[in-house]
Amino acid sequence: MPEEKRNSSLARINLLLLGFIALILALAALKLSASVLLPLIIAILLTFVLEPVVVLLEKIRIPRALGAIVVVVLIAAGVYMVGAILFGSLKTILTLYPKYELRFNHLYSLFANLFNLPYDEHISLFQNLWGQLGVRERVQALALTTSESFMGFATDTVMVVLFVVFLLLEIGHFRKRIELAFEGFMSTRIQRIVADVIKQVARYLSTKFFISLATGALVSMLLGWIGMDLPIIWGVISFILNFIPNIGSIAAGAGVTLFAVVQFWPQPGPILAAFATMLGVNMLLGNIVEPRVQGQNLGLSPFVILVMLSAWGWLWGFAGLVLAVPMTVIIKIVCENVPGLEAVSIMMGSYQEVKKKRGA
């Protein structure tokens, strides 16, 4: 008996070591293959959201192929309109540049005096920063990186569009393929996992999209009413950052408040109004409306969400931060339905979900 117990313990230790090695290899693979995997994963998640729309079009006798193309074209048109609005805002930025150079120059002089940094009041802000602080090389490197990122973004966007169209055409036959590839209980289990993933991810992303859209619209209107410059740009930034749980709304609020300080200082009223706008909109939509619309929560521990934001952000950058929650939901659902991994799912779950399962 002691020998059997020792062998059993050794087997468990070996299994844990193998699992740890497999995890490290998986993370390395995800990191190295980001340029290929990211467009595909984004396309798959978008397909989960758009599939119900294509099915609805099929019910009114629009062929699936035509419905898929129509849906993708409408989304592309929406993205183009947002891009056109942002491009139009560049004219406003160029118009406001002299005003903000003076404001930044004044604030930089205060900052330089406070920290004993080199400063020459007879030259511009950028001449101070470039010439005396020696950041020219960093700015040039940033410009090069931004240019490369834009080209990569354009290529990835084309790939995502193509993936989505073909996935929408294929997903209708996916259940039959599972039935042919697997038999009996295994086929039923895989179908249950896929159905649960599509339901949870589609609900989360759809809710997040409309809440983020409402957030961006309210922020843009209220900041414009306050008199803050560039309200449309701040609305778009709030829309995008709202997809990142907790951290995104804090970052958007901090950015708006700092910009309000630059624009309105030393008037405290508009600065406080901008801060209250960001706080109020995010509290109303993020803490009251979204939970009611979302209904049953995703069952994830807040600590797990924070850890996964860090992990996916490290793996895939900003895109990883946006995809962190849906990817974590998928991992949790898979663990729930795979024998031996149920404990992982429980550890990832929220305390309310654990209590509910125990009560059941």
N, C-alpha and C positions, 0 to 999 in steps of 0.2 A: 504493500500500500504506500509506504513512504516514497518508494521508487516511482510509482505511478503519479503521485502528487508532484514530485520534482519534475518529471517529464512533462506533466501538464503545465506547470509554471513556466518551464523553458519554452514550451510551444507557444504560450501566450506572449512571452517576451519577444520571441522571434517574430510573431505575428505583428506585434506593435512596432518593432523595428522595420519590418518590411512595409508596414503602412506608412511610417514616417518617411522612409526612403521614397516610396511611391508618391507621397505628397510633395516632397521636394522636387522630384522629377516633373510632376504635373505642373507645379508653379513655374519651373524653368521653361517648360514647353509653352505655357501660356504667355510668359514674358517674351520669349523669342519669336513666337508666331503671331504676335499681336497684329501686325500689318495685314495678315491673311484672315485671322479669326474675327477681328473686330467688325469688319463690314458684314461678315456672314451672321454673326450673333445679333447685331443690330437689325439685320434684315429678318431674322427668325422672330425676334420679339415684335417687330412691326407687323409681321404676318399674323401673329396671334391676335393683334388688335384689329387688323383690317379684315380678317376672315369673316367675322359676323356681318360686316357691311357687304362683302361680296355675296354671301349667302342670301342676304336680304334682297340684293339686286337679282339674284337667280329666281327668287320667288315671284318677282314681277316680270319674269320671262326675258331677262337679259343674260345672254350666255356668259359663263364664268370667265372666259378669256377676255371678252369685251369689258365685263365688270371689273376685272383686275386692272386692266389698262386705264379705265376711267378713274378708278380710285387713286392709282399712282399719279396720274396726270393732275388730278385735283390737288393732291398733296404737294407735288412739284410746283404747281401754280401758286399755292399758298407760301411756300418757301421763297419763291421768286419775288412775290409781293413784299414779304418782310425784308428781303435783301434790297429791293428797290427803295423802300422807306429808309433803311439804314444808309444806303448810298446817298440819298437825298439829304440826310442829316449831316453828311460830311461838309456840305456847303455852310451849314450853320456853325459847325466846329471851326471852319476856316475863318468865318466872320467874327467869331468870338475869341479867336486866338490872341489878338493884341490885348484885349481886356484881361484875359486870364494869365498872360505872361506877366503883366504888371502885378496881378494879385499874387501869383506864385513867387515872383521876385521879392515882393514885400515879405511874404511868409518865410521864404528861404533866408532872407537877411536876418530875421528874428531867430531862426533855427541855427544859422551859422554863428551868430553872436553868442547864443546860449551854449553851444558846444565847441566854440573856438575853431570853427572851420574857415578855410580861406574864402574870402568874398570881396568882389570889386563892384561897387555900386554904379560904376560908369559903363559896365558892359551888361549884356543881356543874361537872363537866367541860364540859357543853354551854354553860353560861353563860359559862365562860372562853373557849371557842372562839367563841361567837356574839358575846358582848358586847365582849371585849377584842381579839380578832383580826379581827373584822368579817367573818365568813364567812356571815352570815345570807342575803345575797343569793344567794351561790353555792349554798347548800343549797336555797333556794326554787327556783332555776333547775333544780337537779338533780332535785328532786321533780316539777316540771312536765315535764321531759324524760322522766323515768321513767314518768310517767302516760301521756304521748303514745306512748312506746315500747311500753307494755303494750297499748294500744288497737291500735297497728299490728301487734303480734305476734298478737293475737287475730284480726284481719282476715286477715293473711297465712296463719295456720294453716287457716282455713276455705277459703281459695283453694287452698292446697296439697292439702288433702283432696279437693276437687272435681277438681283437675287430675289427681291420682293415679288416682282412680276412672275418669275418662274415658280417660286414657292407657293404663291396663291393658286397657280394652275395645278400644282402637284398635291397640295394638302388635302384636296377633296378625296383623293384615292388613298390617303395614308392609312386609314383604318383597315381597308382591304389588304394592303400590303403587310400590315402587322399580322393579320389573321393567316395569311399565306406563309409568312416567315416563321411564325411561332404557333404552337398548338396548345389548346386547352387552357390551363390555369395561367401559364406564362403570358399568353396572348391577352387574357383578360386583365392581368396585372399591368402590363405595359400600356394597354389602352386606358386604364384607370389613371396611371401616372400622367400620360400625355393630356388626357382630358382635364385633370386637376391643374396641371401646369398652365395650360391655355386659359382656363377659367380665372385662376388667381392672377397671372401675369397680365392678361388682358384687362381685368378689372382694375388692377393697380395702375397700369400705364394710362388707361383711359381716364380714370379719376384724376391722376396726377396731371395729365395734359390740360384738362378743363379747369382744374383749380389753378394751375400755373398760368393759363391764359387769362383767367379772371384776375389773378394777382398782378400780372403785367399791365392789364388794362386799367385797373384801379390805381396802381402806382403812377402810371403815365398821366391819368386824368388829374389826380390829386396833386401831384408835384407841379403839373402845369398850372393848376389853380393857385398854388402857393406862389408861383412866379419863378420857379427854379428852371434854369436852362437845361436844354436837352432832355425833356421829359420822356420822349419816345424811346430814346436810347436806354434810359434807366428802366423803362417798362420792359424792353426786350431783355435786358440783363437780368431783371427780376424774374421774368418768365423762364429763362434758361437755368438760372441758379436754383430756382424752386424745385427742380427735379432732384437736387441733392438734399436728402433729409437733414434737417436741423442746421447743418453747416452752411448750406446755400443761402437760406434766408438771413442768417447772421452776416454773411459776407456781403450780401446785397444791401442790407441795412447799414452796415459800416461804411460801404462805399458811398451811398447816398448822403449819409450824415457828414462824412469828411468833405465831400464836394460842396455840400451846403455851407460848411464852415468857410471854405475858400470863397464861395460866391457872396455870402451875406455878412461875413464878419466885418464889424463888431455888433451886428444886429442879432440879438438872441431869439427874437420871435420866429422868423422864418426857419432858423436852424432847428429850434424845438419842434416846429410844425412838421418839418421834413422827417425828423426822428420819430415823432408820434405817428406820422403816416405809415412809415415802414413797420413800426411796431404794431399798430392797429390792424393793418391789412393782413399781416402774417398771423397775428393772434386770431383774427376773425376767420380767415379762410383755412389756415393750417391747423388750428386747435379746435375749432367749432364745426365749420362746414365740412371739411374733408373727412373727419371721422364719421360724421353722419351719412355722407354720401357713400363712403367706402364700405359702410356697414361693418360686418365682421372683420376684425383686423387681420393682418397677415400672420399673426402668431409668432412674431420674432421678438426676441429679447432686445431692448434698447442697447445693451452693452454689445450684443452680437452685431447689431447694425453698425455701431461705431467702429468695431474691430474690422468688419467687412468693408466699410468705407475706406479705412486705411489700407487694407490688403488689396482691394480692387483698384484703388487710386494708385498704389505703388506699381501694380501690374500694368495698368492701361491708362494712367494719367487721368485727365478730366473725364474722358469717356467712361473710365472705370468707376469714377465717383457717381456718374449718372446711372450706370448699369448695376451698381452694387446691390441694391435691394432686389430687383427682379432675379438676378443671378443667385442670390442667397436663398430666395424663395424656391427656386428650382432645386437647389441642392437639398433643402429641407424636405421638399416633397418626395424627392428620390429616396432620401434616407428613411422616410416614414414607411416606404413600401418595399424596401430591400431588407430581407432577414439579416439580423446581425448589426444593422445600422440604426435601428430604432432609437437606441440610446443617444446617438449623435443628434437626431431630430429633437429629442426631448431637451437636450442641453442647449440647443439653439432656440427653443421656444420661449415664449413669455411666461411669466408666473401665472397669469390668468388662464392661459391655455392649459398648463399643467394641472391647475386646480379643476378645470372643466373636464379634462380627461379622467382624473381621479374620481370626480363626482359621477361621471358616466359609468 
